């Protein structure tokens, strides 16, 4: 399934400008860096204007107060990816405990998109709350923006190995530096 988003509660303008201004290849980090910062039209626009059947809606939780708003607006049958890991925005650290409200018997897919530096403690907590689908991983914070590309492979590999060993029934999306069959 394709993923739409990540979408925030409110409209965050400037997507094209931020791509043009900030997306660049870094020789220092050997990867692409951006400071897009979750620029999007907001959840109301996406729900009204996108055909989401057979798609995964990625939502970005920036504050604890976003959780009940998203939960009320999004149908229980809509597959989700919960992005708690964008390095280019300030976000609350107290949201993990309440994310389980998105787990619903009618929702087949409800993954959490992890940061490359997500701790085992946080993974264990998400699992204990009922999550069984994990996206490893988002971009890595650097002084100049979020890094993607081959530099993420060690982080992604570590997370995948941990989840696979500790929670073998979990579903894992591995990203971050996957460029060819050997990487897979």
NORLINJO-V570952 format. One record per run of one state. SS is the DSSP state (a for helix, b for strand, c for the rest). FROM is the first residue (numbers start at 0). TO is the last residue. If there is no record, write none. Layout:
ss;from;to
SS;FROM;TO
SS;FROM;TO
//
This chain:
ss;from;to
c;0;0
b;1;6
c;7;10
b;11;11
c;12;13
a;14;21
c;22;22
b;23;25
c;26;29
b;30;33
c;34;38
b;39;39
c;40;41
a;42;48
c;49;53
b;54;59
c;60;62
a;63;72
c;73;78
b;79;82
c;83;94
a;95;101
c;102;108
b;109;113
c;114;118
a;119;127
c;128;131
b;132;135
c;136;138
b;139;141
c;142;143
b;144;147
c;148;148
a;149;165
c;166;169
b;170;173
c;174;183
//
